[in-house]
Amino acid sequence: MKVRTPLSQGWTLRLNTDRHTPEQAPTELFGTAVPAQVPGCVHTDLMAAGWLADPYLDRNEDEVAWVGRADWTYATELPARDEAFERTDLVFDGLDTVAAVHVGGRLLGRTRNMHRSYRFDVTGLPEDGPAPLEVAFTSAYTEAEAVRSALGERPNSYPEPFNHIRKMACSFGWDWGPTLVTAGVWREARIEQWSTARLAAVRPHVTVAEDGTGVAEITVDLDRTATGRDRTLRLVAAVGDASAEAAVAPGENSATVTVRVPDAELWWPRGYGDQPLYGCTVVLRDPDGGGTLDTWERRIGFRTIELDTSADAHGSAFTLVVNGTPVFARGVNWIPDDAFPARVTADRYRARLTQAAEAGVDLVRVWGGGIYEDRAFYDVCDELGLMVWQDFLFACAAYPEEQPLRSEIEAEARENVARLMPHPSLVLWNGNNENLWGFADWDWEQALAGDSWGEGYYLGLLPRVVAQTDPTRPYWAGSPWSGSWDHAPNDPGHGTAHSWEVWNRRDYGDYLGTVPRFVAEFGWQAPPALATLERALSDRPLTADSPGMLHHQKAEDGNGKLNRGLAPHFAPPAGFDTWHYLTQLNQARAVAAGVEHWRSHWPRCAGTVLWQLNDCWPVTSWAAIDGDGRLKPLYFELRRLYADRLLTIQDRDGDPVLVGCNQGAAVWGTTATVRRIGADGTVLAHAEVTLKAGGREVALERLPEQVARFGDVRREFLVADADGLRAVHFPCADREFAYPDASYEVRVSADGGDDALITVTAGTLVRDLLLQADRLDAHARTDQGRVTLLPGESTTWRVTGWARPDATAARAALFCVNGGGAVRA
């Protein structure tokens, strides 16, 4: 039986001074062996040993930049060989990135790809007792710049050479991320000892037959020892209670065994059904007395996935169809959850993805500037019913197609397609992020002057790899992509679209001007929670443009865009607290404007994928969950927007209509109460509107004239209520509306446990009342976001982690829109 022994102990790290060493490197570090963690990286090891300031704090990122320019060596001892086994392999699941591996001074091999695993035969090493193992890392900059010099410059959205090396692109910085160019043994290292043969690769092709039988066609590749070449071996595969066997003839290194599961329970995205998972086990046996040689175990799920790209009157669709059911994808984009990805544990994956599911998300797009995530990520998605859209790792740049990159990319693609294909949550392979768009619309073609730029990957190599390795899933060449060069890549009428004119140049009201077939990226920035800022920054007082705030704002003219985004809606904010509240509110409102509009156009629009769910450090960004894991107001807004039932007031041909979006399977029949209300709370008109939306359908009803016709748009607004849902529509900007001075009572009570309840009762109209729980206590959390109250209405926030509940403190943590702008309530 194969034995796996992790190599996680006894590692040290040292600065390699054999070649150029950055001037900023402390001379005291020369020759010093620093204790190291594996998996891990240089930055985290140096921080743990006290040699490096936390780059997430203040402007320390700049002070630690030298680390990415240096060469480093990790060292430990390879244990003595166990002669009971014929073969001993040294295995690395991930080396970041350019490394030379030595045992006992002997070079085993070199690596140049963070996204691949590596296996070295060390059967004869060491001969006597333990032997030194060293992994010497060359700076990723050194490698990338050498490849760039050899192959030529290529267009790039950032002034860093990430497109010339197979490494996590956002290590080199992004418009939400720090520049922290890492090195290290970032995934598990281990020794594997085995005899006769081992399972080198297992690829389950999972389908559902017309009669409902689940079919797992499992293809296996083998490695054999010299004595194992002439053996007849046996594969035994089991899926749930069903099993099948196949013989592997002498000399054969691959075989296929098919397991059939009658009446298989189907895996569904969350909200559409359950997520039954079947244990899948493949055992390699030696019938001639060798017993079990190797075992492979995963969980699989039975479901069908298709991508509907059919042409219609509006262009061409982009609709995911799961088990024959078209799905409106309620999605989020996922970036690496930490700039040092080895720190992301299985528990952290579960916590973050559970937050996504609890917000109503049913699709997570793994963005192409990051990594192929750990198995734990996909396991949780399988369990929670979160569909995974997986980008291949290309983003925002032209990528050379010559060697040494081309062979690395093909090997990387084949390995990761095979590694991830057991997961039923994986529903789409996507070729790249924005590179086809960049070639067409970002003036790349002239700059390239005929040089390769990646088209051969996205339209040739990658679809071929998917077709050969994982033909059960659809492949799409890129995002955005219209399906062919017959249309502009970001044509909203065809395929996937990214909506970035809004935010970069236009107000979010412009979302209402188009109905894309599928919105794969859109979003609006906001700062993180105040407690996150105060932990990460020593600026006092904090201001929107204090040095630390500006350093933790990576978007080009980010603060300028934030302020220009406020201007159409609010008076200039007076002070940091008001600015912080308004920018967070504007983020939630902007996303709401887009999602409500696009959901109301289902099935023409078949999905929205918010940029972005998470952050990798404390930063002003588009995220719904900030770098310290705190929930922004956007998160709670997303929970409302992505619920199965959404009530909204939209415009159709210049008239307001009431829209009921129903993503549930059951018919939603309801009567909505619609009121036109004056700023002072007086009900000016009232109507009952019947809505009936079938399962997975949208219902629209024009509003009766008595409520739809405004008298004075500066003093009137609409409120629609149905089944506990509320839609609010103000016909003019906040700065123009004649708000009364906000008046409300605040009461704090206990819930009988450890939580506190903050109840607010409005005496006037209170628009977008928001409790910022982290102002009560850095550890405090609450359960809802913004709320608009009419006179006499109440709402209650449940707060956890608040040690000393106090009504005065609660009032100080509440903010609302008032007058022509916003004031602290």
Order of alpha helices (4+ residues) and beta strands (2+ residues): beta-beta-beta-alpha-alpha-beta-beta-beta-beta-beta-beta-alpha-beta-beta-beta-beta-beta-beta-beta-beta-beta-beta-beta-beta-beta-beta-alpha-beta-alpha-beta-alpha-beta-alpha-alpha-alpha-beta-beta-alpha-beta-alpha-alpha-alpha-alpha-beta-alpha-beta-beta-beta-beta-beta-alpha-beta-beta-beta-beta-beta-beta-beta-beta-alpha-beta-beta
